């Protein structure tokens, strides 16, 4: 529930901070490293403008969908692991948290130097 409430706030902060692509992607990196990584993996050199446009739109839509479901999914998995006291859900919770941190750390130098 908390993840669903936090999502519009974090998306708003990320949108305002990026300034429609002319600002800093640092807040987006902190809140949404997985969708941002997906955007970094967009193909740059593809023959045919039409194909590149389609791939750009698909990747952008996929990144936005992942950003919307990210925190509710985090909240569900972490709260479910707390209720079940099952080791596989605790392990999954740890993996999610570490994956979020590791991807943020990997992308941080690029975001700071290149001003994404």
SVG drawing of the C-alpha trace seen along z (x, -y; Angstrom):
<svg xmlns="http://www.w3.org/2000/svg" viewBox="-2 -22 34 42">
<polyline fill="none" stroke="black" stroke-width="0.4" points="0.0,0.0 2.8,-2.4 4.5,-1.6 1.4,-2.5 1.1,-5.8 4.8,-6.6 4.8,-6.0 3.1,-9.2 5.2,-11.3 8.5,-9.7 7.5,-9.9 6.6,-13.6 9.9,-14.3 11.8,-12.5 9.8,-14.3 10.4,-17.8 14.1,-17.1 14.7,-15.9 13.1,-18.9 11.9,-17.2 15.4,-15.8 17.2,-19.1 17.8,-18.7 19.5,-16.2 18.6,-12.5 20.0,-12.0 16.6,-11.7 15.5,-9.3 18.6,-7.3 17.9,-7.1 14.2,-6.2 14.1,-4.3 17.5,-2.7 16.0,0.3 13.9,-1.7 16.7,-4.2 19.1,-1.3 16.6,-0.1 16.6,-3.6 20.4,-3.5 20.3,-0.2 18.3,-1.8 19.9,-1.1 21.7,-4.2 22.8,-3.1 20.1,-1.3 19.6,-1.4 16.2,-2.8 14.6,-5.7 11.2,-3.9 12.6,-0.8 14.6,-3.0 11.4,-5.0 9.4,-1.9 12.1,-0.5 12.4,-3.8 8.7,-3.9 8.5,-0.3 11.5,-0.8 10.1,-4.1 6.7,-2.5 8.3,0.5 10.4,-1.7 7.4,-3.7 5.4,-0.6 8.2,0.8 8.5,-2.6 4.8,-2.5 4.8,1.0 8.2,0.9 7.4,-0.4 4.1,1.5 5.9,4.7 8.7,3.9 6.2,3.3 4.2,6.4 7.3,8.7 8.8,7.2 5.6,7.2 4.7,10.7 8.1,11.9 7.5,10.3 4.1,12.1 5.3,15.5 8.7,15.6 9.7,17.8 13.4,17.8 12.9,17.6 10.8,14.4 13.4,12.9 16.1,13.8 14.0,12.2 13.6,9.0 17.3,8.8 18.0,9.4 15.5,6.6 17.1,4.1 20.7,5.0 19.8,5.0 18.3,1.5 21.5,0.3 23.9,1.9 22.3,0.6 22.2,-2.9 25.9,-2.7 26.8,-1.4 24.9,-4.2 25.9,-7.0 29.2,-7.9 27.6,-8.1 24.7,-10.2 27.2,-12.6 29.8,-12.9 27.6,-12.8 24.7,-14.5 22.6,-11.8"/>
</svg>
